[in-house]
C-alpha cells in the first residue's frame, strides 16, 4: 500500500508544506500560481504521454521532444507562411509526427536498429532541420487566435490547455489500458519471445508503438504552439528529460513496475510542485535542473530495482 501510493503521499505533503510556509504560502496558494503551474505542465504531460507507448513495448524514445518541436514549427509555418487554415495546419503537424513515427518504427521494428541510436539520431536530424528552416528566428505572425486562446484562456477557472491535455490523457489511458493493442504492448515489453509464441505480431506492435508516440508527440507540439503563441528553433527540445522523469516515476506509483497515465500525471505534478515551491522560497535558478536530474536518476534507479527481469526498457 505504502509503496504504491508513496509518491502520491509525498506530492500531497509537499503541497501542504509549500502552502503553509511563510516564504511561499501566499504566492503558492494563489489561483494565479495554480493556474500557471497547471498550464505550464500541460505540454510536458502531453510529451510524457507520447513516451508511454514505446516504453510499454520496452523501448525508450529519445525523439519525442524533437517531434513536438517539429510539429510546432510545421503548424506555425503552415498558418504564418502558407496561409493555411488552423485545422489544416494542425492536421499537417500531426501527419508529420505520424510520418516520423513510421520511419522510426521501420528502423527499430523492421530492421532491428538500436532504438537509442535511431531515436537520438532522429532527434538530432530534426533539430538541425528546424534550425535550418527557421534560421534561428521565431515564427510569430499569423498564428490563429483560436489556437493561442487555447493556450492562454480558461474555462470555469481551469486553463483550456489543461483540459486539452486531460483529454489526451484519457485517450491514451483508454488505448493502453482498455484495448487489445495496449495489452499487446505490455506483453511485448515484458517478454517479446513469449508474446510471439502466443500469437502476438511483435513487429507490428513495436512499429505501432513508435507511430502512436509520434502522433501524441505531434499533438503535444500543437499544444506547445498554443501555449507559446510562437515557434522557435528550440521549441520543445528541452521537454524530453522532464517527460522521461515523469514516466519513470510512474513506474513506482499506482501500477508498480509498469508505466501508466495516472502515474505519469502524478510524476509531472511531483516535479512541478517541487520546483515551483523551491523557487518561491528563494532557491537559486539552477535548482530546477538539479532537481529534474536528481529525480530522473532516483526514478530510474527505483524502477530498475522494482522491475521484473526481462522488462528492462531498451534504448
N, C-alpha and C positions, 0 to 999 in steps of 0.2 A: 504493500500500500504506500509506504513512505517513498520507496524507490520510484514508483510510477508517478507520484504527484509531487516529488521533491522540488523539481524546478518550478512548478506552478506555485507551490508554497513560498519559495524564495522570491518569486515575482510579486506575490501579494505582500510579503514582508517589506520588500524594497519600496513599493508604492506607499505603504503606511509610513515607513521611516522618512522618506523624502517629503511626504505630505505634512509631517508634523515638525520636522527640523526647522528651527528659526531662520536659518540661512536660505532655505529653499521652499519652505512651506507655502507661502502665499503665491509665489510665482508658479510653483509646481501644480498647485490645486486649481489655478485659474483655467477657465474654459478655453481661453485663447491658447494656452500651452498644451492642453489636452488635445484640442483640435489640430494644432500644428504638429504635435508628436504623431498622432494617428495618420494625418495626411502625408507627412514626410515618410512614413514607413510603408505606405500602401504600395509604392513602386518596388521597394525592397522585398515585400512579401510576394508580389507577383513574380519577381525573378526567382525567389526561393521555390515557389510553386513549380516553376519550369524545371528545377533540378530534381524534383521528386520522381519524375518518370524514369530517367536513366538511372537514378540511384536505386529505385526499386528493382530495376533489372540488373543491378550490380555494377553500375558504371558511375564515374564522376564526369560531368560535362563542364569543362572549363571555358566554354564558349558562350554561355548564356548572357553574360554581361555585354559582350560584343554584339551578340544577336539583337539584344534590346537596343543598343546604340544604333545599329544598322536600321532597325525598324523605325526608330525615332527620326533618323535622317531621311529615310525613304518617305515617310508620311509628311514630314515638313517640306521636303523638296517638291513632293507631288502637289501640295497646296500652294507653296510660295513661288516656285519657279515654273511650274507647268500648269498652274491654274485649275487643278483637278478639284472636284467636289470632295468634301471631307470623307464621305463613305467610300469613295473610290480610292482616295489616298490611303485610308486605313486598310482597305482590302489589299492594296499593293504591299503595304508594310507586313501584313500577316502572311501574304503569299511569299514574301522574301524570307520570312522566318521558316516557313514550311520548306522552301527550297534548300535553305542551309541545313535544315534537319535531315532532308533526304540525302544530301551529299554526305553528311556525317554518318547517317545510318548505313549507307552503302559502303563507306570506307571501313567502318568498325564491324558491322554485322556480316557484310558480304565478303569483304577482303581481309577481315581479321586484323586490321591495323590497330596498333596500340591506341586505346582511347585517349590516353594522356597526350600523346603526340598529335593525334587527329584533332582533338578539340582545342588544344593550346595553339596548334598551327593555324586552325581556322580563326581563332580569336585574334591572332597576330595579323593574319591576312585581312580580316575585316577592319581592324583598327587602321591599318595602312590605307585601305581603300577609302575609308571615311575621311581620313585626313587629306588624302589626295583630292577627293571631291569637294570638301568644304574649304580646303586651303587654310585650315585652322580658324576659319571665321564662323560666326554664328548665323543660323538661318532663323530670322525673327519676323520677317514680313510675311503677310498673307496667311498666317495660321488662323484657322477658323475659330471664331469666338465661341462656337458651340463646344469645341474641344477644350479651349482654355477655361471655359466656365466649369467644365467637369473637374478640372484640377484646382479651382480656386473657390468655388461656391459650396454652400452647404444645403442640406435638406433636413429640416426638422432638427437643426443643430449638429448634424453629422456630415462631415465632408463628403461630397459626392464621390470623390475618388476612392474613399474608403469603402463606400457601398459597391463601387465597381470591382475593387479588389476582393471584397467579400463574395461577390457573385462569382468571380473567377475561382475562388477557393471552394465554393460549393460545387462547381462543375468538376474541378479536379478531384475533390473528395468522392464524388459520385463515380467518376471513371476509375479511380484507383481502388476504391473500397466496395463498389457495388456492381461491377461488371466482370465478365469473364476475362477481359483484357487485363484488368487490374490484378486479378488472381494469377494470371499467367506471368505478369511482370514480376511479382514476388516469387513465384515458383522458379523462374529463370534466374533471378538474383540469388536465390537460396542455393540452388544446385541445378545448373543448366543441363547436365547429363541426365539427372533423374527426371527433369521436366520433359526432356526429349523422349525418354523411354515411355512416358505415359501419354505421348501423343501431342505434346505442345510443339508448335512450329517455332523453335527457338530463334532462328534467324529473323523471322517475321516480327516476333515480339521485340527483339533487340532493335530492329530497324524502326519500328513504330515508337519506341521509347525516345529516340532522337527526333523523330518527326514531331511528336507531341511536345517535346521540350522546346523545339524551335518555334512552334505555334504559340505556346504560352509565353515564351521569352519575347516574341514579337509583340504580343498583346501588352506585356509589361513596358515595352518601348513606346507604345502608343500612350500609355498612362504617364510615362516619363515626359513625353512631349506636352501632354495636357497639364502636368504639374509645373514644368519649367516655362512653358509658353515659347520655347525656342529649342533648336537642336544645335549642338556644338560638336566639335571633333572628338571630345572626350565624354560625351553624354553616355552614361550607363557603364562606362568602363570600370568604375570604382564599386559597382554593385555586386560583383562576384563573391568576394570574400565574406561580407556580411551575410549574403544568402547562404553560402556554404556553412557558416557558423550556425545559422538558424536551422538548417536542415539536419546537421549533425546533432544539434541539441534536441531535435525532435525525436531522435532515436533513443533518448534516455528519459523520456517522459511519455505518459499515457500508454502507447504501444511500444513496450520495451524492445529494443533491438531492431526496429524497423522504422523507416521514415513515415511520417503521417502529416496530414494537413493541419489538424488541431495542434499537434506538437510543434509544427513549423510556426504557426501563429504565436504560440507561447514563446518559442525561441526568439522570434523577431521582437516581441514586446519586452522580453527579458533584457536583451541588449539595448533596445531603445530607451527603456525606463532607466537603466543603469547609467548610460551615458548622459541622458538628459539631467538626471538628478545630480550626478557628479559635477556636471558643468554648472548647474545652478548654485552648488555650494562653493564654487570658486576653484574647481580643479583646472589645471592648465589645459591648453587646447590639444596637446598631444595625447590626452587621456583616452580620447575616442579610439585612436588607432591602437594604442596599447591594450585597451580593454577588448576590442574586437579580436586582436591577435591572441590574447590570453584565453578568451572564451572559445575561440576556434581550436586551440591546442587542447584545452580541457575537454571540449566536446568530442573531438576525435579520439582522444585517449580513452575517455569513458565509454564511447561507442565501441571501440576496438576491444576493450575488456569484456563488455557485455554481449558482444555479437557472437552468435554461434559460429563454429568453424564452417568455412565454405561460403559465408555471406560477406566476406570482405569485398568492399567496393573496389572495382578495378578502374584505375585512372592514371 
